[in-house]
Amino acid sequence: MLLKPNSRYPIGHSIVRASIPPGTLLYHGRGDSGYPYMDWLALDPEHSRIFARGENGTLFTFSTTRELKLLYFDGCSANKVGGVTDVQDLLVWGDADHDSDRWDWQSELDRINDTCAWGKPYGVDGYVRMEFDFEIMYCNISDGLQLVSAMPTVNGGGRPPPHGPESPGDDWKSAINFNPPVSPSHYYRATSHGLHTPREVGSHTGLRPLRSPPDPPEGWKGTWPVINNAIRHAGSWHNDFPGDVRVHPDSSSMITFYDPALTSLVVARRSMDRDDYRPGNIASVDMARVRADVAEMMARGFAERSGVDWRGLARVIQERFGDRLPYLRYLLHQPLANVSEQVSAVRKQLIVSLSPYMQRPGVGEPEWFAQTAQNCATRFTAHLPVDKFTKQERVLRNAVDEVLHEICRVLTMAWTEAFGVEAQSLDIAGALMEKWRAEVDTLIEWLDWPVWLKCYPACGVDEFCYIPQRGLPFDPDPDGDVDQTPRCIKIDSLWV
């Protein structure tokens, strides 16, 4: 659950079972004091605060009372632009284009109601998605959560959502007793932060970010600044590994639309750039396979898995090669001024990367190079307990093997030619450097690891790294082109 890579590739392709441990704080903001029932929760209060506007704005804080059973949709799965909700739409409605021409609050209400109804037989508490920050579509706030506070906010003015029906009595909001009303009749269905009636929902076009100082609340001294950019800053806390640690995805349950068994999508991707990949291109026969996998995964106990730390394994591999490959590329892209010195530097880095996999017997023989490549490619996975793998873990193991095979193939190919390069002519050495450069460039482009998704130069203490997203709730042109180059933004800047 990393913000930057999901922002860069907003069209998610995965369904992952996840959990949140007891004692975790979650937040809900709305324009009135009505107690929510089925609604959106944020993991950071800055996210909920933008919905708690006006004189009746209220920020609810909840604490989890047990482990929550969730599903996580990756990508920018809470944004309002074509493609990002493909996985949700296919799973719930069987149609990736469901409501694609209608991005309004009513469509969001339909989404949370229908998605919660879909997951009820599986006991799903809610669904984790991402926009500015991570959020949860929570299905029954009376189950698994306790109220910590219901605080009238000191937000400045600004247009609050239209007022809905009268809220329950205020007794439940007592500073001493934070127990919500117990009668189901007192709960509102999904209300989208205070919107209740069809008329109100239909007329509401969304909250606009404030670009000028609002009127401060009564009794306030001094100005009330524009602080809406705090939501993007809060989201940036989860930019990089380990991401948002409050949600615990279960990698052994990760169903991915990149599964090679989904052949209709494999064929569709061959003619596309990665930015255009969409789960919505799946054939019905493959989607039936996904649905069967989801049903099997949801029925499976949490203990029915191998126990392999797939997230940790992926991180270890990225740490091992994440610096070395860019450094190797850097060496190979230097102008050829002193070829013998430069080729020796490249040769040294190949030895550093591959030496843990070089055995002493048979040095220099063709079989020795082949064994080095084999050791490199299989060292991390050959020992894993395959007989205990879930179906999803087999897909993960194959993906890891494919990545390691390609890294080790490129490095060993270069090493085979660099082994005796110091005895070659400068012309031959220079030609090999050009060949290796092309191979390493292709490898890095293919890997496209999130560890390389950074702001260059690094942001200052008064900035944070940000990748613009398409289709945010406040986006005036959700289908417009967006430059997704990481850039530094001032922490105290206005919404831009």
N, C-alpha and C positions, 0 to 999 in steps of 0.2 A: 504494500500500500504506500507507494511513493507518488508524490504530486507531480514532479517534473516529467518522468517518462509517460505518465498517463496524460499529462497535458500535451506532450509532443505527439503522441499517438492516441487521439481521443476515442477512436472507435474500438471499444473493447471486444475481446474475443473469448472471455473466460467466465465460468461460473464456479465459485469456490465456497465451500462451507467454511464458516468462520464463527468465532465466539468472542464474547467480552466477559471478563471475569467480574465477580461480585465487587462492589465498592467503587465502581467506575462512575464518574460524573458525566451526565449528558444534559443537554440544554434544549429549550424550546422557547422561541419568542413569538409574540402575537400582539395585535393591536387592541386586544381587550383582555379581560381577566377570566374568560371562560376556560374551564379545565379541559384539556385535550384528551381525546380517547385514541383515535387512530390518526397519527400525524407525523410530521417530520421532526427529527431530533438532530442536533449538531453535537460534534465532539468538542468543539471550542466555542465559548460564549460569544466571541466576536462574530461568529456566523449567525447565531440566533438573534443577536442584538439588532441587526438591521431590520428585522421584522417586528420589533417591539417599539413601534413608533407611536407618537401622539400622546395625548393626555391619559389614555387608558392603556398604554403599552405595558406589557408584563413579560418578565423574563423568568421562566420556570427552570429550576435546577432539580434534576432527578439523580438518584444513585441506584445502581443495579443491585438487586437483592439476591441474585443467583447468576449462574453462568447463562448468558443469552445465546440462543441458537439462531444464527444469522446466515444469510447468503450474501456474498460479495460479487458485484458486477464490476469488472475492471474498466479502464478507460475513463473518459469524462461522462460517466453514465447518468448523471443528473442534469446535463446540459440540454439545450433546446435546439438541436440541429440534426439533420438527417444522418443516420448511421449509428450514432452513439447509443441509441436504445435498441438496436437490432436484437441483441441477445434477450433482453427483457421481453420485447414484443413477440419474438418467436416462441419463447417459453410460455408466456401467459396467453397470448391471443393466436399464436400460430401464423402471424403475419408481420413481417418486418416493416411494412408500410402503414401499420395501424396508426391512425391519427397523425400521419406525417405532415398533413396540411393544416394542422390545428395545434398550435403551441399556445395554450392559454391555461388558466388555473383549472378550468373544468376538466381538461384532458389530464392534468396532473392528479386531480381528485379521482378520476376514473382509474388512473394507473395504480394509485396506492390501494384503492378498494379492491380492484380485480386481482392485483398481485398478491395481496394478503389473503384473498379468498383462495387463490391457486395454492399458496403455501400452507394453508391451514391443516390439511390432512397430514402434512409432514411435520407439524409442530414448529414452523418457522416463526420466530418472534419479529423479525424485520429484515430489511435489505440495505446493505451498505453500498452507497454510491458516492460519486465525487463531482463537485463543481469547483467553486472557489476553494473549498476545503471538503473534508469527508463528512457525510451525513448519513442518517439512517431513516428509512421509511419504516416506522414502528407501528405494529398492527394492533396492539392493545396495551396502552400505557398503564392500565390497572394491573398488569401481569408482569412481574419481573422487575418492577421499578418502585421506588418509594420517593415521595416528594421531600426534597430538602428545603426548598424555598420557592415562593411565588412572589417575586419582587416587582412592585411598580418601578419602572425604569426612570432614570434621570435623562434619558435621551432627549435631545433637542426636539423641536417641532418637526414638521414633515408630515406629509399626508399619511395617516394611518389607514389600514384596510377598512372597508365599510363595516359598520357595526352590525353584528348579528343579533340573534335572540338574547334575551337576558341570561346572564351567567348564573350558575348555582349560587346559593347563599354564600356569604363571606365567612361563615364560621370555620370552614375548612382551611382558610388562609390565616388563621390565628398564628401569632408568633410562637405560641406554645404548642399548638397542635397542628401538624402539617398533614393530617389525614385527609385525602380527597373524599368526595361524596361516594358512598358505597352503592347506591342504587344505579343500575345500568341506565335508567331513564335520565339520569343527570349528566351522562356523558354525551358529548357530541361525536358524531361520526367524523371522518376525515374532513377537516375544516380549513386546511391551507392557511394556517396562521391567523385564524380569526374570521375567515370567510365562511358563511354558513348556508345562505340561500342561493338557489340557482340564479336569481336576478343579480345578486351581489357578485357571485363568481363570474357570471357572464360579462358583467360590465367592468370587471377589474382587469387591467392590462399589465399589472405588475408594479412593483415598487421601483422607483427610479433612484439611482444613487444621487445623494445631495452634492452639488458642486459649489454651493455658497453657504455661508454660515447660517444655520437655522435659528429660530427663536429659542432662547434658553428656557428651561422649565421655571415655573414660578419660584421665587426666592433665590434664584441663582445669582451669583455675583460675577461680573465680568462676562466675557464672550463665551459662547459654546462653539468650539471649532468643528470643522468637518473632519470626521475620523473614520469615514467608511472604508478607507484604504486599509484599516486594521484587519479586515477580513482576509485580504490577500496576503498581508504579512503573516497572519496566523497560519494560513495554508502553507506558506513557505517553510514553516518549521518542520514539515513532513516531506520536504523536497527529496531528500536523499536517504540512503540506508541509515538506520533501520526503518524509516518511515513512521507512520502512526502506530505506536506500539500498544495502544489500548485495544485494538482489534487484532485477534489472533487467527489468521487464515490457516486452514488445514490443507497443506499442499498435497497430501495424499488423496484429496477429494477433488482436485482441480480438473474440471472438464473444460477442454479448450477446443475452439473451433479451428485451431491450427493442427489438430489431430490428422495425420496423413490418411487415416481411414475414411475421412470425410472427403471423398474424391472429387465431389462436385466443386468444392471450394478450392482444392488444389488446382484444378483446371482453370477456374475463374481467376486465380491469382497470377497465373502465368503471363497474362497480358496486361497486368496492372502494376503501378507503383505502389509501394507499401501504404502510402497515405490514402489510397483508394480501396484497400481491402475492406470488404464488408461481409459479416456473417449472413446478411440478408440474401446473399447470392446462393445460399445452400439449397440443394434439391430436397424435395419432400422425403425421399427415402433416407437421406442422411440425417434430416431433422428427426425422423422417427428413431434413429439410432441414438441421437443425443438425448431425446426424451427418455428412452429406456435406460441410458446411463445415469441420468439425473435421478430417476426413480430408484435405481439400485443404490446409488450413492447416498441418497437421503434415508433409505431404509437400513443402511449399514451402521453398525455401532462405531463409536469413535475409537474403540480399541482395536478394531479390525483393520489394521494397517501394519506396515513393516517397522515403523518407528524411525525410519531414516529422516534426518533433518535436511530436507531438500533445499530449503531456503538457505541454510548454512552452507550446504555443499556448493550451491550456485555462487554464493558470496566468496567462498574460498577460491574458486576457480577464477572469478573476476579479480580478486586481489592478486592472485598469482600472475596473471597476464595483463591486468588492466593498466599497469604502468609500463611494463616491459614492451608491449607491442607498440604503443605510441612513441616510446623512446627509440625503438628500432626504426620506426618510420621516420622519425626526426633525423637519425643518422643517415638514412638512405636518401633523404631529400636535401642534404647539404650539397652545395656546388662541389664538383670534383676538382679539388685543387691539389691535394696530396693523396693520391689514390691508395698507395700502399698503407699509409697510416689509417685512412678511412675504412678500408676493407678489413684491416685488423680489428678496428673498433667494432664493426658489425659482427665479425667472426667471434669476438669475445662475448658479445651479448647472446649469440646463438648457443655458445658453450654454457653460459650462465643459465639459460632457460632449459637446456636439455640435459645438463650433467646429471641430475638426479635419476635419469632414465638410461644412462650409458653404463653398460657392463664392461668389465676389463677384458674378458676373453674375446678374441676375434676382432680387435680394434682395426678399423679401416676396411674390413671385408663388407661386401654388399649385404650379407645377412646381418651384420652388426648395425648398419644404418636402419635396416627394416625392423630389427628388434627394438632399437631405440624409439622409433616411431610408434611401434606397438605398445611398448611400456608407457610411453607418454599418453597415448590415447585411452588406455584402459585402467590406469593406476587408480583412478578415483571411483570406478564403478564395478570393477571385476569381482570384488569381494562382497558386494551387497547381497542381501537375502532375497533373491528373486522369487523364491517360492512363497514369500509372505507379501509380495506386492499386491496392491489393489490394481484394477485396470488402469486407473489414472496414473499410478506410479510407474507402470510400464511405459506409458507415453513419456513421462518425465525422464526416465532412465534413457530412453532412445534419443530424446532431445539433447541430454547432456553428452551422450556418446557421440552424437553427430557434431556438436560444437567442438569437443576435444579432438575428434578425428581431423577436423579441418585445420584447427590450430596446429596440431602436431604434424600434419602433412606438410603445411607450408614451412614450418620451422625446420623440419628434417630435410625437406627438399633443398632448402638454402644451405643447411649444414653439410649435406653431402657434397655440394659444390664448393663450399667454403673450407672444407677440411684441408685441402692441399692448395688453396688459392695463393698462399704466400710465395709459392714457387712459380706461379704463373706470371705472364707478362702483364704490364699495366693496362694494356688494351683489353685483354681478356677479363681482368679484374673489374675494370670499369663497366664492361658489358654485363657482367654478372650483377654488379650493383644495380644497374638499370632493371634487370630482370627481377631481382628480389624486391625492388621498390614497387613494381607493378603488382606482384603477388601479395605483398603485405598491405598495400593500399586496398586491394580487393577484399582481403580478409577482414580488415577493420571495418570497411563499409558494410560487409555482410553481417558481422557480429552486432554492430550498432548498439553497443552496451550502454545502459543508463549511466554507468560510472563516468562516461565521457561526455555526458550532457551537462555542461558547466557554463558559467559566465566567465568569459575571458575579456580583460583581466578579472581577477576575483573582486567581488563587491566589497566596498568599504564598510566600516562599522555603522554608517548611517544609511545603508542600503540593504536590499535583499534581492536574490536572484529570482527572476520571474519569467515564465513562458506563457505568452498570451494564449487564451483558449477561444474557440469559436462556440457561439450558441449559449453564452452565459445568460442568466435571467435578465440582466440589465443591458444586453447587447442590442444596439439599435439596428444592426445588420447581421443577424445570426448566420446567414449563408455567405457572407462576404469572405474574401481571402484574408488570411491573417499571417503575418510574418512571425513564425514560431522560433526564431532565433532567441536563445536565452539572453536576457538583458538585465542590468541592474536598475532597480527602481528605488527612489528615496523612500525611506520608511514614513516620513511625514508628508508625502506628496498627496495631492488630491487624486480622486479616481480619474484615470486617464485611459 
